[in-house]
Amino acid sequence: MSTPEKSKILTLNEMIAYQEGAVVSRQITKAEAGNVTLFAFDKDQGLSEHTAPFDALVHILDGEARVIISGVPFDLKTGDAIIMPANEPHALKAAQKFKMLLTMIRA
């Protein structure tokens, strides 16, 4: 029996590396229904406030981040996750370097 090409074990923390003074991203999969992207943020790096037309799940894989949703700050650490609701302003900042998995659902 052959294994479908996309069916493989992913070691997410090893699939993306930190880069000094930067935010690095790597798309894992993309489809009409949504996409999954890995991010690595160096300390003090972030994404400025913006909105998206879809819900997004942020799952912290390593480190610590501050996620601000509609002006409310949430401090997340390794293993934590939060949903950023569609059309709500949100921003992210690295309290220390961190990696996250972003799952965006287009519905």
C-alpha positions in Angstrom: 0.0 0.0 0.0 1.5 3.4 -0.9 1.2 6.5 1.3 -0.3 9.6 -0.2 2.3 12.3 -0.8 0.9 14.7 1.8 0.6 12.0 4.5 3.8 12.2 6.4 4.9 13.0 9.9 5.7 16.7 10.3 8.1 17.8 13.0 6.8 21.4 13.1 9.5 22.9 15.4 12.2 21.6 13.1 10.6 22.8 9.9 11.3 26.5 10.5 14.3 28.3 12.0 14.7 31.6 13.9 16.4 34.3 12.0 18.0 37.3 13.9 15.8 40.4 13.7 13.2 38.8 11.4 9.9 37.0 11.1 10.1 33.9 9.0 7.1 32.0 7.5 6.7 28.7 5.8 3.4 27.5 4.3 2.6 23.9 5.1 -0.6 23.5 3.1 -3.0 25.7 1.2 -6.5 24.9 -0.1 -9.7 26.8 -0.9 -11.0 26.1 2.6 -8.0 27.6 4.3 -4.2 27.4 4.9 -1.7 26.3 7.5 1.5 28.3 8.0 4.5 28.1 10.4 6.0 31.3 11.7 9.2 32.0 13.7 9.6 35.4 15.3 12.8 36.7 16.8 12.5 38.6 20.1 10.7 41.9 19.8 9.5 41.1 16.2 5.8 41.0 15.4 2.9 41.6 13.1 1.3 45.0 13.3 -2.4 45.4 13.9 -4.6 44.2 11.0 -7.8 42.3 10.3 -8.6 39.2 8.3 -11.9 38.1 6.9 -11.6 34.6 8.4 -11.1 33.0 11.8 -7.5 32.0 12.6 -6.1 29.7 15.2 -2.7 30.5 16.6 -0.9 27.7 18.4 2.4 28.5 20.1 4.9 25.8 19.4 7.9 27.4 21.2 8.6 30.5 23.3 6.2 33.3 24.4 4.1 35.8 22.5 1.6 38.6 23.2 -1.4 38.5 21.0 -3.7 41.5 21.1 -7.3 41.0 19.9 -9.6 44.1 19.7 -7.2 45.9 22.2 -7.2 43.0 24.7 -3.7 41.5 25.4 -3.2 37.8 25.8 0.1 36.3 26.9 0.7 32.9 25.4 3.4 30.3 26.0 4.5 27.0 24.5 1.4 24.8 24.1 -1.2 27.6 24.3 -3.6 28.4 21.5 -6.1 31.2 20.8 -8.6 31.9 18.1 -8.4 35.3 16.4 -12.0 36.0 15.2 -12.7 37.1 11.7 -12.8 40.9 11.2 -11.4 41.7 14.7 -8.2 43.8 14.7 -5.3 41.8 16.0 -1.5 42.0 16.4 1.3 39.7 17.6 4.6 40.5 19.3 7.4 38.2 20.5 8.0 38.6 24.2 10.9 36.3 23.6 11.5 34.4 20.3 8.6 32.1 19.5 7.3 29.8 16.8 3.6 29.4 16.0 1.4 27.4 13.7 -1.3 29.6 12.1 -4.4 27.8 10.8 -6.8 30.0 8.8 -10.3 28.7 8.0 -12.1 30.3 5.1 -15.8 29.8 5.8 
